[in-house]
Amino acid sequence: MPKVTFLPANQTFEFESGKLPYGDHGKPESLLDIAMHFGFHLEHACGGSCACTTCHVWVRQGEHNLSEMTDEEQDRLDTAADLSLHSRLGCQAVVTGDVVVEIPAWNRNYISEGGGSILGDAIPVKK
């Protein structure tokens, strides 16, 4: 059974593939869908429709256990703060095996659902 660990909270959730009831949070069995199913808060201002970057995470382990990135996700990630080679959108990255992801520090406290960053344009985009 796949496990997803969210850092820095160090919370791990295990689920049976194909058995998780889809909660309409991004793609079925995406990082966001799994987080919301287990009551773990992962920001998602656009509701998981790949229209923002508030569910941006860094993959620390198990990158090969996520679905392949689509062009739409890549285009959206290009606008994300603190972009890295291991960045993914939680709403788009479907889990197929064990994964460890980290929620960037700026994203843990500064984004509120349905709103934008209180820092506005002060968050730098790293390329």
WOCOR-V565201 format. One record per residue. PHI is phi in whole degrees, -180 to 180 (NA if undefined). D_LAST is the distance of its C-alpha to the last C-alpha in whole Angstrom. Layout:
<<PHI:D_LAST> <PHI:D_LAST>>
//
This chain:
<<NA:35> <-64:31> <-125:30> <-122:27> <-113:26> <-105:24> <-101:23> <-85:23> <-65:26> <57:27> <-105:29> <-116:30> <-127:31> <-113:33> <-147:34> <-94:36> <-56:34> <81:36> <-110:38> <-78:35> <-65:36> <-73:34> <-100:33> <61:31> <-116:28> <73:25> <-75:26> <-57:29> <62:29> <-76:25> <-55:23> <-66:24> <-60:28> <-66:29> <-57:27> <-66:29> <-59:32> <-93:33> <77:32> <-94:29> <-82:27> <-126:23> <-53:22> <-164:22> <-58:23> <-92:23> <80:26> <87:24> <-102:23> <63:20> <-111:20> <-148:17> <-127:15> <-70:17> <-98:18> <-60:15> <-134:15> <-105:14> <-86:17> <-95:18> <-150:21> <82:23> <-54:20> <-69:22> <-97:24> <-120:22> <-59:23> <-68:21> <-71:18> <-87:19> <-61:17> <-62:18> <-65:16> <-60:13> <-61:13> <-68:13> <-61:10> <-59:8> <-101:10> <-79:9> <-72:9> <55:8> <-61:6> <-133:7> <-67:9> <-112:12> <-79:11> <-145:14> <-93:16> <-59:19> <-76:21> <-109:21> <-84:20> <-85:24> <-85:26> <-120:28> <-166:28> <-67:27> <-142:24> <-121:23> <-126:20> <-118:18> <-88:18> <-57:15> <-56:18> <-63:17> <-85:18> <-72:21> <-128:23> <-96:21> <-107:21> <-117:25> <-56:26> <80:26> <-127:25> <-114:21> <-70:20> <-73:22> <-89:19> <58:19> <-83:16> <-75:16> <-83:13> <-75:10> <-102:7> <-95:4> <-112:0>>
//
